[in-house]
Amino acid sequence: MDQINVESKQVKIVLLLVSSLTIMSMITISASLPDMTEAFSGVDKGVKLVKLALSFPGLFIALSAMAAGIIIDRIGRLKLLGVALVLYALGGTSGYWLNNIYLILSGRALLGVSVGISMTIVTTLLADYYQGRARQKFAGLQIAVMSLGGIVFITLGGILADINWRVPFLLYFFSLVILPFTYLYLKEPPVKNEVKKERKGLKSPAIIWLVFINVMVMWILFFIIPIQIPFYLKSIGVEKNALIGVAIASSTFFSAVAAFSYSRIKDKFAFEQIFGLGYFLMAIAFVFIAFGNSYGMVMMGMLFAGLGMGIMIPNANIWVMQLAPLEIRGREIGRLTTFWFLGQFLSPLLLLPFLDYFTQSQLYYVIAGILAGLSLVFIGIYHLTARKVQPE
């Protein structure tokens, strides 16, 4: 890879900035949801449509990422990135300009398509540029910076939402700031002739599907936090949108703390063990949230939820990079992105209907139980796998 100085700070910074757009796309407007709900209260099913606005990009990220992965394996990594960043700004800022909730949802859909393309490209480039422990370390750094970027944007979103619920949508113009630097510093990885051979019939090991499905389940359970916690905090007397933004941003902060440590954790533990630990931490988080009659208890929940997600996200990314053959790496990372955001989209559709039968606290207890069960499942898988590979 002599054409590309992968140790260049500029290359790393640009990769990290493009990565930060992913988390920003979903949660920047989280603190706006209560006021946005009021604004569209006169619309039929307005409350549900507003909550859908947060997760709606996830569906279109899921739909576009797999196709993006296949395309970039054939035409190269960077040809679509500039288009994606322009679409990001157009779709993201639509909530500021538009007065119709259905048109706003259309803009969120366009935002989702742009993220499906950009996230697949940047994660594939990470796998192309870096190998071994360097890849492991940079994947942790990627999630950490995404998380820290999330803190900045969701905190700004909370502050701006106190001016007007529309103003946070303007933050999506950030993609245009990044655009010129992608052309300056990112280069197409050289592809060896043997990699260009016919890809038909080439497959990854079957266990990769366990990773894909697990990522979807992980996000279904976690994403209830940015969707429902703003309403939960309002119900216990927290009125300031800025405080709501800080609460959700705190989970992102602790996700960054854990992700920074991922490489050291991976040196000591197997992929399955790390998932077991991550789910255990998230189970503790939802127990704290269920007890959340105070802002402080909810904040403790945010701490443990962030730590759990901070080790599980890079763990899934690295496992897929390790399992996927180079020839179909873009396709497999596209699939990973698809399952990631499909989980985010499905989260409110699957979990919010339970609030017709449970209180919010009861729902969080149920989620905590599911998370604890998943922790035991992955610890069990690890021990079964370790037993099989032991010499007789």
C-alpha positions as CSV (number, residue, x, y, z in Angstrom):
1,M,0.0,0.0,0.0
2,D,2.8,2.3,-1.0
3,Q,0.5,4.9,-2.5
4,I,-1.2,5.6,0.8
5,N,0.5,6.7,4.0
6,V,-1.9,5.0,6.4
7,E,0.0,6.4,9.4
8,S,-0.6,9.9,8.2
9,K,-2.6,11.9,10.8
10,Q,-4.6,13.5,8.0
11,V,-5.8,10.1,6.7
12,K,-6.8,9.0,10.2
13,I,-8.6,12.2,11.0
14,V,-10.6,12.2,7.8
15,L,-11.6,8.5,8.3
16,L,-12.7,9.4,11.9
17,L,-14.6,12.5,10.9
18,V,-16.6,10.6,8.2
19,S,-17.2,7.9,10.8
20,S,-18.6,10.5,13.2
21,L,-21.4,11.3,10.8
22,T,-23.0,7.9,11.4
23,I,-23.9,8.4,15.1
24,M,-24.6,12.0,14.5
25,S,-27.2,11.1,11.9
26,M,-29.4,9.3,14.4
27,I,-29.2,11.0,17.8
28,T,-28.5,14.7,17.1
29,I,-32.3,15.5,17.2
30,S,-33.1,13.3,20.2
31,A,-33.6,16.2,22.6
32,S,-35.9,17.8,20.0
33,L,-38.4,14.9,20.1
34,P,-40.7,16.2,22.9
35,D,-41.1,19.7,21.4
36,M,-41.3,18.2,17.9
37,T,-44.2,16.0,19.1
38,E,-46.1,19.0,20.3
39,A,-45.5,20.7,17.0
40,F,-47.1,17.8,15.1
41,S,-49.7,16.8,17.8
42,G,-52.5,17.8,15.4
43,V,-51.4,15.3,12.7
44,D,-52.9,11.9,12.7
45,K,-50.5,9.5,14.5
46,G,-48.2,12.5,14.9
47,V,-46.6,11.2,18.1
48,K,-45.6,7.9,16.5
49,L,-44.4,9.6,13.4
50,V,-42.1,12.0,15.3
51,K,-40.6,9.1,17.3
52,L,-40.1,7.3,13.9
53,A,-38.1,10.3,12.7
54,L,-35.2,9.4,15.0
55,S,-34.9,5.8,13.8
56,F,-36.3,6.2,10.2
57,P,-32.8,6.7,8.7
58,G,-31.9,3.3,10.0
59,L,-34.2,1.6,7.6
60,F,-32.7,3.3,4.6
61,I,-29.1,2.8,5.9
62,A,-30.0,-0.9,6.1
63,L,-31.5,-1.0,2.6
64,S,-28.6,1.0,1.0
65,A,-25.6,-0.4,2.8
66,M,-25.7,-3.9,1.4
67,A,-26.0,-2.6,-2.2
68,A,-23.2,-0.1,-1.4
69,G,-20.9,-2.9,-0.3
70,I,-21.5,-4.9,-3.5
71,I,-20.9,-1.8,-5.6
72,I,-17.7,-0.7,-3.9
73,D,-16.2,-4.2,-4.3
74,R,-16.7,-3.7,-8.1
75,I,-16.0,0.0,-8.8
76,G,-13.7,1.0,-5.9
77,R,-14.2,2.5,-2.5
78,L,-14.1,6.3,-3.0
79,K,-16.2,7.0,-6.1
80,L,-19.5,7.3,-4.1
81,L,-18.2,9.0,-1.0
82,G,-18.5,12.6,-2.2
83,V,-22.1,12.0,-3.4
84,A,-22.9,10.5,-0.1
85,L,-21.7,13.6,1.9
86,V,-23.7,16.0,-0.3
87,L,-26.9,13.8,0.2
88,Y,-26.2,13.8,3.9
89,A,-26.4,17.6,4.1
90,L,-29.5,17.8,1.9
91,G,-31.4,15.1,3.8
92,G,-30.2,15.9,7.2
93,T,-31.1,19.6,7.2
94,S,-34.6,19.0,5.8
95,G,-36.2,19.1,9.2
96,Y,-35.2,22.8,9.5
97,W,-36.9,23.8,6.2
98,L,-39.9,21.6,5.9
99,N,-43.3,21.9,7.7
100,N,-44.8,18.5,6.7
101,I,-43.9,15.5,8.9
102,Y,-44.1,13.2,5.9
103,L,-41.6,15.3,3.9
104,I,-39.3,15.5,6.9
105,L,-39.4,11.7,7.1
106,S,-38.5,11.7,3.4
107,G,-35.5,13.8,4.2
108,R,-34.6,11.4,7.0
109,A,-34.8,8.6,4.4
110,L,-32.3,10.4,2.1
111,L,-30.1,10.9,5.1
112,G,-30.2,7.2,5.7
113,V,-29.1,6.4,2.2
114,S,-26.2,8.7,2.4
115,V,-25.0,7.1,5.7
116,G,-25.5,3.6,4.3
117,I,-23.0,4.5,1.6
118,S,-20.5,6.5,3.7
119,M,-20.4,4.1,6.7
120,T,-19.8,1.1,4.4
121,I,-17.0,2.9,2.5
122,V,-15.2,4.2,5.6
123,T,-15.3,0.9,7.5
124,T,-14.1,-1.0,4.4
125,L,-11.3,1.5,4.0
126,L,-10.3,0.9,7.6
127,A,-10.1,-2.8,6.9
128,D,-8.1,-2.1,3.7
129,Y,-5.7,0.3,5.2
130,Y,-4.9,-1.5,8.5
131,Q,-4.0,-5.0,9.4
132,G,-3.6,-7.1,12.6
133,R,-3.3,-5.2,15.9
134,A,-3.2,-1.8,14.0
135,R,-6.7,-2.6,12.7
136,Q,-7.9,-3.7,16.1
137,K,-6.6,-0.5,17.7
138,F,-8.0,1.8,15.0
139,A,-11.4,0.1,15.1
140,G,-11.6,0.9,18.8
141,L,-10.5,4.5,18.1
142,Q,-13.1,4.8,15.4
143,I,-15.9,3.9,17.7
144,A,-14.5,6.1,20.5
145,V,-14.3,9.1,18.2
146,M,-17.8,8.4,16.8
147,S,-19.0,8.3,20.4
148,L,-17.2,11.6,21.3
149,G,-18.6,13.2,18.2
150,G,-22.0,12.0,19.3
151,I,-21.5,13.7,22.6
152,V,-20.6,17.0,20.9
153,F,-23.6,16.9,18.5
154,I,-26.2,15.6,20.9
155,T,-25.2,18.2,23.5
156,L,-25.3,20.9,20.9
157,G,-28.6,19.4,19.8
158,G,-30.0,19.7,23.3
159,I,-28.8,23.3,23.7
160,L,-30.1,24.3,20.2
161,A,-33.5,22.6,20.9
162,D,-34.1,25.0,23.7
163,I,-34.0,27.8,21.0
164,N,-36.3,25.8,18.7
165,W,-36.7,22.1,17.9
166,R,-35.8,22.8,14.2
167,V,-32.4,24.4,14.8
168,P,-30.5,21.1,15.6
169,F,-31.2,20.0,12.1
170,L,-28.7,22.6,10.8
171,L,-25.9,20.6,12.4
172,Y,-26.1,18.1,9.5
173,F,-24.3,20.7,7.3
174,F,-21.1,19.4,8.9
175,S,-20.7,16.8,6.2
176,L,-19.9,19.6,3.7
177,V,-17.1,20.7,5.9
178,I,-15.5,17.3,5.7
179,L,-16.1,16.9,1.9
180,P,-13.0,18.6,0.5
181,F,-10.7,16.8,2.9
182,T,-11.8,13.4,1.7
183,Y,-10.6,14.3,-1.8
184,L,-7.3,15.7,-0.4
185,Y,-6.2,12.8,1.8
186,L,-8.1,9.6,1.1
187,K,-6.8,7.4,-1.7
188,E,-8.2,4.3,-3.4
189,P,-6.4,1.2,-2.1
190,P,-4.5,-0.6,-4.8
191,V,-6.2,-3.9,-5.7
192,K,-4.0,-6.9,-6.7
193,N,-5.0,-8.7,-9.9
194,E,-5.8,-11.9,-8.1
195,V,-8.4,-10.1,-6.0
196,K,-10.3,-9.1,-9.2
197,K,-11.1,-12.7,-10.0
198,E,-14.7,-13.8,-10.3
199,R,-16.3,-13.4,-6.8
200,K,-19.3,-15.7,-7.5
201,G,-19.6,-18.5,-5.0
202,L,-17.0,-17.0,-2.6
203,K,-18.4,-17.1,1.0
204,S,-17.4,-16.1,4.5
205,P,-17.5,-18.7,7.4
206,A,-21.0,-19.4,8.5
207,I,-20.4,-17.9,12.0
208,I,-20.4,-14.4,10.4
209,W,-24.2,-14.6,10.4
210,L,-24.1,-15.0,14.2
211,V,-22.3,-11.7,14.3
212,F,-24.8,-10.0,11.9
213,I,-27.9,-11.2,13.8
214,N,-26.3,-10.4,17.2
215,V,-25.5,-6.8,16.0
216,M,-29.2,-6.4,15.1
217,V,-30.4,-7.7,18.5
218,M,-27.9,-5.5,20.3
219,W,-29.2,-2.3,18.6
220,I,-32.8,-3.2,19.0
221,L,-32.3,-3.4,22.8
222,F,-30.0,-0.4,23.1
223,F,-31.7,2.1,20.8
224,I,-34.7,2.3,23.1
225,I,-32.5,4.7,25.2
226,P,-32.3,7.7,22.7
227,I,-35.9,7.1,21.6
228,Q,-37.6,6.7,25.0
229,I,-35.3,8.2,27.6
230,P,-36.2,11.9,26.7
231,F,-39.9,11.1,27.5
232,Y,-38.9,9.1,30.6
233,L,-36.9,12.0,32.0
234,K,-39.8,14.4,31.3
235,S,-42.1,12.0,33.2
236,I,-39.9,12.2,36.3
237,G,-39.7,16.0,36.2
238,V,-36.6,16.8,34.1
239,E,-37.8,19.7,31.9
240,K,-34.6,21.1,30.4
241,N,-33.8,19.8,27.0
242,A,-30.1,20.5,27.6
243,L,-30.2,18.1,30.6
244,I,-31.9,15.4,28.5
245,G,-29.2,15.9,25.8
246,V,-26.5,15.5,28.5
247,A,-28.0,12.3,29.8
248,I,-28.1,10.7,26.4
249,A,-24.6,12.1,25.5
250,S,-23.2,10.6,28.7
251,S,-23.9,7.0,27.5
252,T,-22.0,8.0,24.3
253,F,-19.1,9.4,26.4
254,F,-18.7,6.1,28.4
255,S,-19.0,4.2,25.1
256,A,-15.9,6.2,24.0
257,V,-14.1,5.4,27.2
258,A,-14.7,1.6,26.7
259,A,-13.9,1.8,22.9
260,F,-10.5,3.4,23.6
261,S,-9.7,0.4,25.7
262,Y,-11.0,-2.2,23.2
263,S,-7.6,-3.2,21.8
264,R,-6.2,-4.0,25.3
265,I,-9.4,-5.9,26.2
266,K,-9.3,-7.9,22.9
267,D,-5.7,-8.9,23.6
268,K,-7.0,-10.8,26.7
269,F,-10.4,-12.0,25.7
270,A,-12.1,-13.8,22.8
271,F,-14.8,-12.2,20.7
272,E,-17.5,-14.3,22.5
273,Q,-16.3,-13.3,25.9
274,I,-16.4,-9.6,25.0
275,F,-20.0,-9.9,23.9
276,G,-20.9,-11.7,27.1
277,L,-19.3,-8.9,29.2
278,G,-20.9,-6.2,27.1
279,Y,-24.4,-7.6,27.5
280,F,-23.8,-8.0,31.3
281,L,-22.9,-4.3,31.6
282,M,-26.0,-3.4,29.6
283,A,-28.2,-5.5,31.8
284,I,-26.9,-3.6,34.8
285,A,-27.7,-0.3,32.9
286,F,-31.3,-1.2,32.4
287,V,-31.8,-2.2,36.1
288,F,-30.5,1.3,37.1
289,I,-32.8,2.9,34.5
290,A,-35.8,0.9,35.8
291,F,-35.1,2.3,39.3
292,G,-34.9,5.7,37.7
293,N,-37.0,7.9,39.8
294,S,-34.2,10.4,39.8
295,Y,-31.9,11.9,37.2
296,G,-28.9,10.5,39.0
297,M,-30.1,6.9,38.7
298,V,-30.8,7.3,35.0
299,M,-27.3,8.7,34.6
300,M,-25.8,5.6,36.3
301,G,-27.7,3.6,33.7
302,M,-26.2,5.6,30.9
303,L,-22.7,4.9,32.3
304,F,-23.1,1.1,32.2
305,A,-25.0,1.2,28.8
306,G,-22.2,3.2,27.3
307,L,-19.5,0.9,28.6
308,G,-21.3,-2.2,27.3
309,M,-21.9,-0.8,23.8
310,G,-18.4,0.7,23.7
311,I,-16.7,-2.7,23.7
312,M,-19.4,-4.6,21.6
313,I,-19.4,-2.3,18.5
314,P,-15.7,-2.5,17.7
315,N,-15.8,-6.2,18.6
316,A,-18.4,-6.9,15.9
317,N,-16.6,-4.8,13.4
318,I,-13.2,-6.5,13.9
319,W,-14.8,-10.0,13.9
320,V,-16.4,-9.4,10.5
321,M,-13.2,-7.9,9.1
322,Q,-11.3,-11.0,10.2
323,L,-13.9,-13.4,8.8
324,A,-14.5,-11.7,5.5
325,P,-12.3,-12.6,2.5
326,L,-10.7,-9.5,0.8
327,E,-12.6,-10.1,-2.5
328,I,-16.0,-9.7,-0.8
329,R,-15.0,-7.5,2.1
330,G,-17.2,-4.5,1.0
331,R,-20.2,-6.8,0.7
332,E,-19.8,-8.3,4.1
333,I,-19.2,-4.9,5.8
334,G,-22.3,-3.7,3.9
335,R,-24.2,-6.5,5.5
336,L,-22.9,-5.7,8.9
337,T,-24.0,-2.1,8.4
338,T,-27.4,-3.3,7.2
339,F,-28.0,-5.4,10.3
340,W,-26.7,-2.6,12.6
341,F,-29.2,-0.1,11.3
342,L,-32.0,-2.5,10.8
343,G,-31.8,-3.0,14.6
344,Q,-32.1,0.7,15.2
345,F,-35.1,1.0,12.9
346,L,-36.8,-2.0,14.4
347,S,-36.2,-0.9,18.0
348,P,-39.2,1.4,18.4
349,L,-41.5,-0.8,16.2
350,L,-40.8,-3.9,18.4
351,L,-40.4,-2.4,21.9
352,L,-42.7,0.7,22.1
353,P,-45.9,-1.4,21.7
354,F,-45.1,-3.1,25.0
355,L,-45.7,0.3,26.7
356,D,-49.4,-0.4,26.1
357,Y,-49.1,-3.3,28.6
358,F,-46.1,-2.4,30.8
359,T,-45.0,0.8,32.6
360,Q,-41.7,2.2,31.4
361,S,-39.9,0.7,34.4
362,Q,-41.4,-2.7,33.9
363,L,-40.2,-2.7,30.2
364,Y,-36.7,-1.8,31.3
365,Y,-36.7,-4.7,33.8
366,V,-37.7,-7.1,30.9
367,I,-35.0,-5.7,28.7
368,A,-32.5,-6.2,31.5
369,G,-33.5,-9.8,31.8
370,I,-33.1,-10.4,28.1
371,L,-29.6,-8.8,28.2
372,A,-28.5,-11.0,31.1
373,G,-29.7,-14.0,29.1
374,L,-27.7,-13.0,26.1
375,S,-24.6,-12.5,28.3
376,L,-25.0,-16.2,29.5
377,V,-25.5,-17.4,25.9
378,F,-22.2,-15.9,24.7
379,I,-20.2,-17.1,27.7
380,G,-21.7,-20.5,26.9
381,I,-20.7,-20.3,23.2
382,Y,-17.2,-19.4,24.3
383,H,-16.8,-22.4,26.6
384,L,-18.2,-24.8,24.0
385,T,-15.9,-23.4,21.3
386,A,-12.9,-23.4,23.6
387,R,-13.6,-27.1,24.5
388,K,-13.7,-28.0,20.8
389,V,-10.4,-26.5,19.9
390,Q,-8.5,-28.0,22.8
391,P,-6.2,-30.8,21.8
392,E,-7.3,-34.3,22.7
